[in-house]
Amino acid sequence: MIQTLDVLSDDQATNVLRALDALDELEAAALKLVRAELACGPVIDGLIADPLTEGSRLDLLCLADTLATDLLSVMGRRETVARLLDKAPGSSARDALTRHLARGTV
């Protein structure tokens, strides 16, 4: 018995392409987040320690950077993240992401 492949409808093909475009944008945003946080890690450490910033969006960075790192690892960019970590100034973000990446959670 010969099986034939179903062809995607125009709507399905459009949605697949939109999903792939969104994935590209998500990858770019994850890289941007990790780069920016690592570049100013010591400053962020100081801001997070300041009681005036308590409850701010800065508190979300420790969760968001881990998710971004996992996403980049899944997308085959683990080595890129490792290089960013190697070049980053000392900070709690760099240390936490280095530990997270070393655990190989993804």
C-alpha positions in Angstrom: 0.0 0.0 0.0 1.4 3.4 -1.0 0.8 6.3 1.4 0.5 9.8 0.1 1.6 12.8 2.0 -1.2 15.3 2.7 -0.4 18.8 1.5 -0.9 21.6 3.9 -3.7 24.0 3.2 -2.8 27.7 2.6 -4.0 28.6 6.1 -2.0 25.7 7.7 1.2 26.7 5.7 0.8 30.3 6.7 0.4 29.4 10.4 3.5 27.1 10.3 5.5 29.9 8.8 4.2 32.4 11.4 5.2 29.9 14.2 8.7 29.6 12.7 9.0 33.3 12.4 7.9 33.7 16.0 10.5 31.1 17.1 13.2 33.1 15.4 12.0 36.3 17.2 11.9 34.4 20.5 15.5 33.2 20.0 16.7 36.8 19.2 14.9 38.1 22.3 16.3 35.4 24.5 19.9 36.3 23.3 19.2 40.0 23.8 18.0 39.4 27.4 20.9 37.2 28.4 23.5 39.5 26.7 22.0 42.6 28.3 21.8 41.1 31.8 25.3 39.7 31.7 26.7 43.0 30.4 25.4 44.9 33.4 25.3 42.1 36.0 27.1 43.9 38.8 24.8 46.9 38.4 21.8 44.7 38.5 23.1 43.0 41.7 23.3 46.4 43.3 19.8 47.4 42.2 18.3 44.1 43.4 19.9 44.6 46.8 18.4 48.1 47.0 15.1 48.1 49.0 13.7 50.8 46.6 13.6 48.3 43.8 11.9 45.5 45.8 9.0 44.1 43.9 10.1 45.6 40.6 10.5 43.8 37.4 14.2 43.3 38.3 13.0 40.5 40.5 11.8 38.7 37.4 15.2 38.6 35.8 16.4 35.5 37.7 13.4 33.6 36.3 13.4 35.0 32.9 17.2 34.6 32.3 16.9 30.9 33.3 14.0 30.4 30.9 15.9 32.2 28.1 19.0 30.0 28.8 16.9 26.9 28.6 15.3 28.1 25.3 18.6 28.9 23.8 20.0 25.5 24.8 17.1 23.7 23.2 17.6 25.7 20.0 21.2 24.6 19.8 22.7 27.8 21.2 24.2 26.4 24.3 27.8 27.1 23.2 26.8 30.7 22.5 25.5 31.1 26.0 28.6 29.5 27.4 30.8 32.0 25.5 28.7 34.9 26.8 29.1 33.6 30.3 32.9 33.2 29.9 33.2 36.8 28.8 30.8 38.3 31.3 31.9 40.3 34.4 31.4 38.7 37.7 27.8 38.9 39.0 25.2 36.7 40.7 23.5 36.3 37.3 26.6 35.0 35.6 27.2 32.6 38.5 23.6 31.3 38.6 23.4 30.9 34.8 26.8 29.1 34.8 25.6 26.7 37.5 22.3 26.2 35.6 24.0 25.5 32.3 26.4 23.1 34.0 23.5 21.1 35.5 22.4 20.4 31.9 18.7 20.8 32.8 17.8 20.8 29.2 
